[in-house]
């Protein structure tokens, strides 16, 4: 299988002026990586995932509610969520985020 290379996430995930953009960046039998671009104030309301996930912030700032815990994520943050943990994601500024789903 050949390597997958994205040299500039901003070209694949341009920050929308108003809204949220999501794109599957990679997918195989064990892994799916989805890139999200959020404008300020956009959010993913409370939801769960059937699979464990990892959130990584590439650019911007997120407010996260993970179960009962509130936290913030900035560039360089790495957050692991177990399957079925209720969570909310809200961008407080234009933000690029990677979501990795692990089966």
Backbone as JSON Lines, residues from 0, in Angstrom:
{"i":0,"aa":"X","n":[0.85,-1.18,0.0],"ca":[0.0,0.0,0.0],"c":[0.9,1.24,0.0]}
{"i":1,"aa":"X","n":[0.62,2.2,-0.88],"ca":[1.43,3.42,-0.93],"c":[1.16,4.32,0.28]}
{"i":2,"aa":"X","n":[2.11,5.17,0.55],"ca":[1.96,6.14,1.64],"c":[0.91,7.19,1.27]}
{"i":3,"aa":"X","n":[0.26,7.73,2.29],"ca":[-0.66,8.85,2.11],"c":[0.02,10.09,2.68]}
{"i":4,"aa":"X","n":[0.16,11.12,1.88],"ca":[0.84,12.33,2.31],"c":[-0.05,13.54,2.04]}
{"i":5,"aa":"X","n":[-0.27,14.33,3.07],"ca":[-0.94,15.63,2.93],"c":[0.08,16.66,3.39]}
{"i":6,"aa":"X","n":[0.56,17.48,2.48],"ca":[1.63,18.42,2.83],"c":[1.11,19.69,3.49]}
{"i":7,"aa":"X","n":[-0.17,19.99,3.28],"ca":[-0.74,21.2,3.88],"c":[-2.23,20.97,4.18]}
{"i":8,"aa":"X","n":[-2.56,20.71,5.43],"ca":[-3.95,20.46,5.8],"c":[-4.87,21.61,5.43]}
{"i":9,"aa":"X","n":[-4.36,22.83,5.47],"ca":[-5.2,24.0,5.18],"c":[-5.72,23.99,3.74]}
{"i":10,"aa":"X","n":[-5.02,23.35,2.82],"ca":[-5.51,23.29,1.45],"c":[-6.61,22.24,1.31]}
{"i":11,"aa":"X","n":[-6.55,21.19,2.12],"ca":[-7.57,20.13,2.1],"c":[-8.78,20.53,2.94]}
{"i":12,"aa":"X","n":[-8.52,21.3,4.01],"ca":[-9.56,21.73,4.95],"c":[-9.55,23.25,5.09]}
{"i":13,"aa":"X","n":[-10.02,23.97,4.08],"ca":[-10.05,25.43,4.22],"c":[-11.03,25.85,5.31]}
{"i":14,"aa":"X","n":[-10.65,26.83,6.09],"ca":[-11.52,27.32,7.16],"c":[-12.73,28.03,6.56]}
{"i":15,"aa":"X","n":[-13.93,27.57,6.89],"ca":[-15.12,28.24,6.35],"c":[-15.36,29.57,7.06]}
{"i":16,"aa":"X","n":[-15.97,30.52,6.34],"ca":[-16.31,31.8,6.97],"c":[-17.4,31.62,8.01]}
{"i":17,"aa":"X","n":[-18.31,30.69,7.75],"ca":[-19.39,30.43,8.69],"c":[-19.82,28.97,8.5]}
{"i":18,"aa":"X","n":[-19.54,28.15,9.49],"ca":[-19.95,26.76,9.4],"c":[-18.85,25.8,9.77]}
{"i":19,"aa":"X","n":[-19.09,24.54,9.43],"ca":[-18.15,23.46,9.72],"c":[-17.96,22.64,8.46]}
{"i":20,"aa":"X","n":[-16.72,22.3,8.18],"ca":[-16.37,21.45,7.05],"c":[-15.73,20.19,7.6]}
{"i":21,"aa":"X","n":[-16.13,19.02,7.1],"ca":[-15.46,17.79,7.5],"c":[-15.16,16.96,6.27]}
{"i":22,"aa":"X","n":[-14.0,16.3,6.29],"ca":[-13.58,15.45,5.18],"c":[-12.84,14.24,5.73]}
{"i":23,"aa":"X","n":[-13.14,13.07,5.16],"ca":[-12.37,11.87,5.48],"c":[-11.03,12.01,4.77]}
{"i":24,"aa":"X","n":[-9.95,11.98,5.55],"ca":[-8.6,12.14,5.01],"c":[-7.93,10.8,4.74]}
{"i":25,"aa":"X","n":[-8.33,9.79,5.53],"ca":[-7.73,8.46,5.37],"c":[-8.69,7.44,5.96]}
{"i":26,"aa":"X","n":[-8.73,6.26,5.32],"ca":[-9.59,5.19,5.84],"c":[-9.04,3.85,5.41]}
{"i":27,"aa":"X","n":[-8.96,2.94,6.37],"ca":[-8.67,1.54,6.06],"c":[-9.48,0.67,7.02]}
{"i":28,"aa":"X","n":[-9.16,-0.61,7.12],"ca":[-9.95,-1.52,7.95],"c":[-9.89,-1.22,9.44]}
{"i":29,"aa":"X","n":[-8.84,-0.55,9.91],"ca":[-8.65,-0.32,11.34],"c":[-8.7,1.13,11.77]}
{"i":30,"aa":"X","n":[-8.64,2.04,10.8],"ca":[-8.43,3.45,11.14],"c":[-9.19,4.35,10.18]}
{"i":31,"aa":"X","n":[-9.77,5.41,10.74],"ca":[-10.37,6.45,9.9],"c":[-9.96,7.79,10.49]}
{"i":32,"aa":"X","n":[-9.44,8.67,9.64],"ca":[-9.03,10.01,10.06],"c":[-9.93,11.01,9.34]}
{"i":33,"aa":"X","n":[-10.61,11.85,10.14],"ca":[-11.5,12.86,9.6],"c":[-10.96,14.22,10.01]}
{"i":34,"aa":"X","n":[-10.83,15.11,9.05],"ca":[-10.41,16.48,9.34],"c":[-11.63,17.37,9.46]}
{"i":35,"aa":"X","n":[-11.61,18.25,10.45],"ca":[-12.69,19.22,10.65],"c":[-12.11,20.62,10.6]}
{"i":36,"aa":"X","n":[-12.84,21.53,9.95],"ca":[-12.52,22.95,9.96],"c":[-13.75,23.68,10.48]}
{"i":37,"aa":"X","n":[-13.57,24.41,11.57],"ca":[-14.68,25.11,12.23],"c":[-14.47,26.61,12.15]}
{"i":38,"aa":"X","n":[-15.52,27.36,11.87],"ca":[-15.45,28.81,12.08],"c":[-15.77,29.07,13.56]}
{"i":39,"aa":"X","n":[-15.48,30.27,14.02],"ca":[-15.7,30.64,15.42],"c":[-17.15,30.38,15.82]}
{"i":40,"aa":"X","n":[-17.34,29.73,16.97],"ca":[-18.67,29.5,17.51],"c":[-19.34,28.22,17.02]}
{"i":41,"aa":"X","n":[-18.77,27.56,16.04],"ca":[-19.37,26.31,15.55],"c":[-19.12,25.18,16.55]}
{"i":42,"aa":"X","n":[-20.05,24.24,16.59],"ca":[-19.88,23.14,17.53],"c":[-20.49,21.85,17.01]}
{"i":43,"aa":"X","n":[-20.0,20.77,17.58],"ca":[-20.61,19.46,17.44],"c":[-21.33,19.24,18.76]}
{"i":44,"aa":"X","n":[-22.65,19.24,18.72],"ca":[-23.42,19.09,19.95],"c":[-23.17,17.7,20.55]}
{"i":45,"aa":"X","n":[-23.63,17.51,21.77],"ca":[-23.33,16.28,22.49],"c":[-23.69,15.05,21.67]}
{"i":46,"aa":"X","n":[-22.73,14.16,21.6],"ca":[-22.89,12.91,20.87],"c":[-21.92,11.89,21.44]}
{"i":47,"aa":"X","n":[-21.99,10.67,20.94],"ca":[-21.05,9.62,21.33],"c":[-20.52,8.96,20.07]}
{"i":48,"aa":"X","n":[-19.48,8.17,20.23],"ca":[-18.93,7.39,19.14],"c":[-18.91,5.93,19.57]}
{"i":49,"aa":"X","n":[-19.23,5.05,18.67],"ca":[-19.19,3.61,18.96],"c":[-17.75,3.11,19.09]}
{"i":50,"aa":"X","n":[-16.8,3.92,18.61],"ca":[-15.38,3.55,18.63],"c":[-14.59,4.52,19.48]}
{"i":51,"aa":"X","n":[-13.44,4.09,20.02],"ca":[-12.53,5.05,20.66],"c":[-12.04,6.05,19.62]}
{"i":52,"aa":"X","n":[-11.82,7.3,20.05],"ca":[-11.34,8.33,19.14],"c":[-10.22,9.14,19.79]}
{"i":53,"aa":"X","n":[-9.43,9.77,18.93],"ca":[-8.4,10.71,19.37],"c":[-8.66,12.03,18.66]}
{"i":54,"aa":"X","n":[-8.65,13.12,19.43],"ca":[-8.79,14.48,18.9],"c":[-7.44,15.15,18.97]}
{"i":55,"aa":"X","n":[-7.03,15.78,17.86],"ca":[-5.8,16.56,17.82],"c":[-6.13,17.92,17.21]}
{"i":56,"aa":"X","n":[-5.72,18.99,17.87],"ca":[-5.93,20.34,17.35],"c":[-4.68,20.76,16.58]}
{"i":57,"aa":"X","n":[-4.89,21.14,15.33],"ca":[-3.79,21.58,14.47],"c":[-3.65,23.1,14.54]}
{"i":58,"aa":"X","n":[-4.79,23.76,14.58],"ca":[-4.83,25.23,14.62],"c":[-6.09,25.64,15.37]}
{"i":59,"aa":"X","n":[-6.01,26.69,16.17],"ca":[-7.2,27.24,16.81],"c":[-7.35,26.83,18.26]}
{"i":60,"aa":"X","n":[-8.61,26.82,18.71],"ca":[-8.92,26.61,20.12],"c":[-10.29,25.97,20.24]}
{"i":61,"aa":"X","n":[-10.37,24.88,21.01],"ca":[-11.63,24.19,21.23],"c":[-11.97,24.15,22.71]}
{"i":62,"aa":"X","n":[-13.25,24.28,23.01],"ca":[-13.78,23.96,24.33],"c":[-14.41,22.58,24.21]}
{"i":63,"aa":"X","n":[-14.03,21.67,25.08],"ca":[-14.53,20.31,25.05],"c":[-15.27,20.0,26.33]}
{"i":64,"aa":"X","n":[-16.37,19.28,26.2],"ca":[-17.04,18.7,27.36],"c":[-16.97,17.2,27.13]}
{"i":65,"aa":"X","n":[-16.25,16.51,28.04],"ca":[-16.0,15.08,27.92],"c":[-16.67,14.4,29.1]}
{"i":66,"aa":"X","n":[-17.87,13.87,28.88],"ca":[-18.65,13.37,30.0],"c":[-19.03,14.55,30.88]}
{"i":67,"aa":"X","n":[-18.58,14.55,32.11],"ca":[-18.85,15.65,33.05],"c":[-17.69,16.66,33.12]}
{"i":68,"aa":"X","n":[-16.59,16.37,32.43],"ca":[-15.39,17.19,32.52],"c":[-15.32,18.21,31.4]}
{"i":69,"aa":"X","n":[-15.02,19.47,31.75],"ca":[-14.79,20.52,30.75],"c":[-13.29,20.75,30.65]}
{"i":70,"aa":"X","n":[-12.81,20.91,29.41],"ca":[-11.39,21.17,29.19],"c":[-11.24,21.96,27.91]}
{"i":71,"aa":"X","n":[-10.03,22.41,27.64],"ca":[-9.74,23.17,26.43],"c":[-8.64,22.45,25.67]}
{"i":72,"aa":"X","n":[-8.64,22.63,24.36],"ca":[-7.62,22.03,23.51],"c":[-7.11,23.08,22.54]}
{"i":73,"aa":"X","n":[-5.78,23.18,22.44],"ca":[-5.11,24.13,21.58],"c":[-4.11,23.36,20.71]}
{"i":74,"aa":"X","n":[-3.45,24.01,19.76],"ca":[-2.5,23.29,18.91],"c":[-1.5,22.48,19.75]}
{"i":75,"aa":"X","n":[-1.36,21.24,19.37],"ca":[-0.49,20.32,20.11],"c":[-1.23,19.46,21.12]}
{"i":76,"aa":"X","n":[-2.5,19.8,21.4],"ca":[-3.28,18.98,22.35],"c":[-3.6,17.63,21.74]}
{"i":77,"aa":"X","n":[-3.65,16.63,22.59],"ca":[-3.97,15.25,22.2],"c":[-4.97,14.74,23.23]}
{"i":78,"aa":"X","n":[-6.14,14.3,22.76],"ca":[-7.22,13.87,23.67],"c":[-7.74,12.52,23.21]}
{"i":79,"aa":"X","n":[-7.73,11.53,24.11],"ca":[-8.29,10.2,23.8],"c":[-9.65,10.09,24.48]}
{"i":80,"aa":"X","n":[-10.65,9.65,23.73],"ca":[-12.0,9.43,24.28],"c":[-12.35,7.95,24.11]}
{"i":81,"aa":"X","n":[-12.75,7.3,25.18],"ca":[-13.2,5.92,25.03],"c":[-14.54,5.86,24.29]}
{"i":82,"aa":"X","n":[-14.84,4.72,23.76],"ca":[-16.12,4.54,23.06],"c":[-17.27,4.89,23.99]}
{"i":83,"aa":"X","n":[-18.3,5.48,23.42],"ca":[-19.56,5.82,24.07],"c":[-19.49,6.92,25.13]}
{"i":84,"aa":"X","n":[-18.38,7.65,25.22],"ca":[-18.31,8.78,26.15],"c":[-19.03,9.97,25.51]}
{"i":85,"aa":"X","n":[-20.07,10.5,26.16],"ca":[-20.74,11.69,25.61],"c":[-19.75,12.86,25.57]}
{"i":86,"aa":"X","n":[-19.74,13.58,24.46],"ca":[-18.83,14.71,24.35],"c":[-19.39,15.78,23.41]}
{"i":87,"aa":"X","n":[-18.92,17.01,23.66],"ca":[-19.29,18.19,22.87],"c":[-18.0,18.89,22.47]}
{"i":88,"aa":"X","n":[-17.97,19.43,21.26],"ca":[-16.8,20.14,20.74],"c":[-17.27,21.51,20.27]}
{"i":89,"aa":"X","n":[-16.62,22.59,20.74],"ca":[-17.0,23.95,20.33],"c":[-15.74,24.76,20.03]}
{"i":90,"aa":"X","n":[-15.72,25.39,18.86],"ca":[-14.58,26.21,18.45],"c":[-14.76,27.64,18.96]}
{"i":91,"aa":"X","n":[-13.78,28.16,19.67],"ca":[-13.84,29.54,20.15],"c":[-13.09,30.49,19.22]}
{"i":92,"aa":"X","n":[-12.45,29.93,18.2],"ca":[-11.8,30.69,17.14],"c":[-11.71,29.75,15.94]}
{"i":93,"aa":"X","n":[-11.36,30.24,14.75],"ca":[-11.24,29.33,13.61],"c":[-10.27,28.19,13.95]}
{"i":94,"aa":"X","n":[-10.71,26.95,13.71],"ca":[-9.97,25.79,14.22],"c":[-9.92,24.67,13.19]}
{"i":95,"aa":"X","n":[-8.74,24.03,13.1],"ca":[-8.56,22.79,12.35],"c":[-8.31,21.67,13.35]}
{"i":96,"aa":"X","n":[-9.06,20.59,13.22],"ca":[-8.98,19.46,14.15],"c":[-8.91,18.16,13.37]}
{"i":97,"aa":"X","n":[-8.13,17.22,13.86],"ca":[-8.1,15.87,13.32],"c":[-8.78,14.94,14.3]}
{"i":98,"aa":"X","n":[-9.66,14.09,13.78],"ca":[-10.35,13.09,14.58],"c":[-9.96,11.72,14.03]}
{"i":99,"aa":"X","n":[-9.34,10.91,14.87],"ca":[-8.93,9.57,14.46],"c":[-9.82,8.56,15.16]}
{"i":100,"aa":"X","n":[-10.48,7.72,14.37],"ca":[-11.35,6.67,14.9],"c":[-10.6,5.34,14.77]}
{"i":101,"aa":"X","n":[-10.56,4.6,15.88],"ca":[-9.77,3.38,15.95],"c":[-10.7,2.18,16.13]}
{"i":102,"aa":"X","n":[-10.66,1.25,15.18],"ca":[-11.5,0.06,15.35],"c":[-10.7,-1.11,15.87]}
